């Protein structure tokens, strides 16, 4: 009986192919929009997590100044002694890298490129996850020397050198000539599209003496050892710096400590909420599609009243008629769901590819969207089916 009802439903759908297609359109758009938006949202979330994580491994960042977006002019800057104390007194600190930066014009031959010069120590490579692709790594002798020796990012190598080998050459940074001894492995884009490869590294001592002209440290990177809590380490760093900077109880900090894990969580929760909101908005079109199915099925009941009367007159039961129309509604919504899933995946792939995002397919969302489309057929198809099943055979046969 179910097979016959299913075949009759397909025959009826084929008989009114255009009307059936238009009826399914709302479900197709709803399912497709939900899947595409969730796919883009998941890709955005992963991209944000990867971008922020590219700052470093289990990283905590310490800056002078209460303003978390940068050092405050009223705050006392850090010194190397602060980073040394942090390395000695914080057990979970795997790598501590004091740093200071300045935007400068780098010149080689007839080419120039505006970039960021960062003075730091050997721990910077471990803390930020940088590796040397060509040349040699920074040594203890380099870190102690005031001689300007440089490690350049892949963007600098491309913009200033092109096909030329940078190793053994000298860059001009303002009035300073810097010997290039290493090229960093590419890390790609970071948070907010920042180019992680657009930088030049030199020893902190060389930077302070040759470029900055002072002993200030504007940022300390702290890589927390694997298995240790970054939140606990952050709390310990705050206590240490309050003590070192003689901040009395009740006074606000004149420095700030940021846990990259907290930044990742904050951005991720925001993108997840936005994705859920967009998916909910797209889901409304599924309800609209369900209303469209109910409307067309009611019209179909009216059009086929005489047919229903004949079936009832020759012995069909009311539940047979109800099942017939209910299956038609379910088939319409299910077919719409299948087409919607395909279009949603194709649309999601196209959108993530265009925005250079990871393409992640959520099997859970695909399954829920498809099942919900079938549920829509049951929900909105029941009323027309019930109306058809309750028709009086005599009145139905008299219907013109």
N, C-alpha and C positions, 0 to 999 in steps of 0.2 A: 504493500500500500504506500509506504513512504517513497519507494522508488518511482511508482506511477505518479505520485503527487509531485515529485521532483522533476520528472520528465515533462509533465504538464506545465510546471512553472517555467521551465526553460523554453518550452514552445510558446507560451504567452509572452515571455520577454522578447523572443525573436520576432514575434508577430508585430510588436510595437517597439522596434529596436531603438529608434530615435528618442521616443518618450522614455524608454528605460534608461538610455544613456544620460539624458538630462536629469532623470530622477537620481541616478547614482552620483551625479556630479558633486553634490554637497558632501557626500561621504568621501569621495575621492580627494577632494580639496582638504577636508578636515584631517583625514589620516595622513595624507602627504605632507601637509603643513606641520603637523605635530612631529612627525619623524624627521623632516628636514631641519626644523628649528632646534630640536633636541640634539641632533647630530652636530649642528653648528655650535650649539651651546657647549656640548661636551668637548668639542675640539678647541673652543676658545678657553675653556677651563684648563685643559691639559697644557695648552700653549702658554697660558699665564703661569702655571706652576713650573713649567720647564724654564721659562724666561727668568722668573725670580730665583729659581734654584741655580741658575747659571752664575749668580753672584758668587757662589762658593759652596763648600761642603759643610753642612751643619753650622752655618755661619751666624755670628753675633757681631754687630757693628756698633762701635762706640764713637760718639762725636762730642766735641765741646759745644756748649750752648743748649738751651732748653728747647729751641726750635728744632723739631725732628726733621725738617726739610733741609737743614744745613747749619753750619756753625754760626753762632751769634757773635757779633762784633764786641759785645759787652762781656763775653765769657772768656776766661783765661784759657789759652790754647794748651793742648797736651804737649808733652816732651817725650823723648825716648825713655826717660826714667819712668814715666807712667806705664809705658808698654812693657818695660822690663819688670816692673813690680807686678803687673798683671800676669806675665808669663810665670813668675816665681810663686805667686800666692794663689792662683786659681788652678787647682789640680786638674780640672777637666779640660783646660786649654791645651789643645794639641798643637796649634800653630798660632802665634801672635805676630801680626804684621802691622807695624806703625807705617803710616803713609801720609804724604802731602802731595798735592797735585796743582798743576797750573796749565791753563790753555795757552799754547804757543804755536808759532808758525815753524814747521820743520821744512828745511830746504836741502835738496840734494841736486847738484848740477843746475839745470834750468827748470826744475820742477819744485813745487812747494805744496804743502798740505797743512791746514790748521788742525791740530790735534791736542790731546791731553798728555802732558808729561807727568809721570808719577814716580816719586822717589819712595823706595821701600826697602825691605830686606828679603832674605831667602825664603822666609816663611810665607811671603805673599803668594808664591807659586802654589804651595800646598793649600793655603786658606782659600784662594780664589779658584783653585782647580785649573791653573794654567800649566801647560807643558811646553817644552822647547822642541820645535819641529826641526830646526836647523841650527847648527852652531853648538854652543855650550851653555850650561845652566849657570846661574849666579853662584859664586863661591863666597866663603867667609872673607877671603881677601878682598873680593869686589865690594862686599857690604861695608868693610872698614875703610875702604879707599875713597878719597875725594876725587879720584880721576873719573871723568864722565864716560862710563861704559854703558852701552844701551842694548836693550832687548826690544825689538819692534813687533807690533802686531801684524797680522797678514794684510790688513787693509793698508797700513803704511807701506808695506813691501810692494803691494800692487800699485798704489798711487804714486809713489816716489821712484820706484825702481823698475816697474814693469817686468821685463824678462831678465833684467840684470841681477846678478847675485849680490845681495846686500852685505854679506859677510866680508869683513875687512875694510869696509868703506867708512866714511865719516859723515855724519849728519850735522847740519848747522841748526842749532836751537837758540835763536837770538844771537848773542855774542859767544855762545858756547859751542865748541866742536865736540861731538859725541861719537865715540868709536862703536860701531855696530858689531856685536859678537854673537847675537842670537836672534832667531825669528821664532815667534810664538806660534803654537798650533792654533788653528782657528776655533773659536767658540761660537761664532754666529751672532745672531741678534739676541739681545737681552730684553729686560722689561721696558715697556713703552717704545719698543723698536730701537733701543740704544744698541749701537754697534760695539760689541765686546772686543773686537779686533782693532779698533781705532784708538790705539794707545802706544806710548813709548815708556818703558821702564828703565830706571837707573837706580843706583844705590841711594838710600835716603841721605847719607852724608854728602855725596856729590850734589844731590839736588839742593840740599839746604845751603851749601857753600857756594855753588856755581850758579844756581837758578833762582832760588827763593831769597837768599840773603838773610835767612833767619833760621832758628832751630825749632820752628813750630811743627807739630804733628797735628794734622786736621782730621784724621780718621784712623781708627785702629780696627783691623779685622781680626776676629778671634774665631778660629775653627775649633769646634768642640769635638772631643774624642768620640769615636763611634761607641754607641751604647750609653753615653752620658746624656743627661737632660739639658737641653739648651735653655729651658725656662729656669732651671735651678742655677745654671751658670750665669744667666743674665742677672739673677737676684744677687749672686755673690759679687759680680762685677760692680753692680750699683752700690753695694755696701762698701767695697774697697775704694771706689772713687769718691764717695761721700766722706770717707775717712781721710783720704789723701788731700782732698780739696777743702777740708775743714768746714764741712756743711753741718750746721747744728740741727738737732731734731726740730721738725716743724718748718724748716726752710726748704724751698723747692730746689731741685737739682739744677745745677748749671751745666749739665751734660745730659745726653740721652743715649740709651742703649736699645738697639733694635734687634729683635730676633727674626731672622729671615723666615723661620717656620711660621711665625705669627703673621707675617706679611702674606705668605702663601695661603694660609688659612683664611685670612680676611678677603683676599681677592677671589679665592675659590668659592667661598660662601656667597659672595656678591654675584658672581657669574652663575652659580647654581640657582639662586633665587630668580635672577633675570630669565634664565632658561625655563624654569618652572612657570613663571608668569606668562612668557610668550607661548609656551605649550598649552597653558590653560585657555589663553585667548584663542589659539588655533583650534582647541577642542570645542569651542562654542560652535564652530562651523559644522562639527559632527552632529550636534543637536539640530542645527538648521537643516542639515541633510536628512536627518530622521523625520523632521516635520514635513519635508518635501516628499519623502516616501509615504508617509501617512496620507498626505493630501492626494497623491496619485492613486494610492490603493483605494481610497474612498471613491474617487472618480471611476476607478476600474469596477468597483462593486456596483455602482449605478449603471455603468455601461453593460455589465454582464448579468443584470438582474434576471432576465428571462432565462439565460443559461443556467443560473443557479436554481431557478424554479424547476426547470426540467430535471436537473440532477436530483433535487429533493423529491420530485414526483415519482421518479423511477426507483426510489429506494435508498438514495444516499442519505446518510445521517448528518446532523448539524455539525458534529465534530469532524466529519470528512471535509465539509466545505470550509470550516475554520482552519483545518490543517492545510488545505490547498492554498488559501490566501496568505496564511502565515508563512508557509514555505516560500511563496513568491517574494514576500517582503524580505525574508532572510537571505534568499539568493541574491536579490538586488543589492542589499547592503554588504553581503560578503564579497560579491564581485567588485563592488566599489572599494572595499577594503583591500583586496588583492592589488587592484590597479593603483590605489593610493600608496600602498607599501612600496611598489616598484617606483612610482614617481617620486616618493619621498626620499628613497635611497639615492636615486639618480640626482635629484635636486640637492640633497645634502652633500653628495660627492662634488658636484659642480661648484657649490658655494664654498666648501672648505678648500677646494683646489684654487679657486679664484682669490680667496683671502689668505692662502698659504698657511692653512691650519691642518692639524692632524685629522684624518678621517676615521672617526670611531663610530662603529655601529653598535647601538645598545639593543641587544636581543630582547631585553625586558620591555623596552618601549615599543619595539616592533610588534611583539606579541600582544601587549596590552592594547595597542591601537587597533590591531586586527580583531581581537576579541570584542573590543568595545564597538567596533563597526557592526559585528554580528549581533551584539546585544541591542544596538539601535534598531536593527530590523525586527527583533522580537518585540521591543518596547513600543515602537510606533506602528508595527504591523498588526498588533493584536486587536486594536479597536476596529479597524476596517474588517478584519477577518471575523471578529465576533458579530459585527453588524450583518455580514453576509450569512453567517451561520444561523442567525435568528430570523431571517426572512421567512414569511409565510409562503408556502409553495403556491397556493392559489393566487395570492396577490402578485407574486413574482411572475407567474405565467401570464397574468393580465397586463404586465408592464409593457409599454411600447417603447 
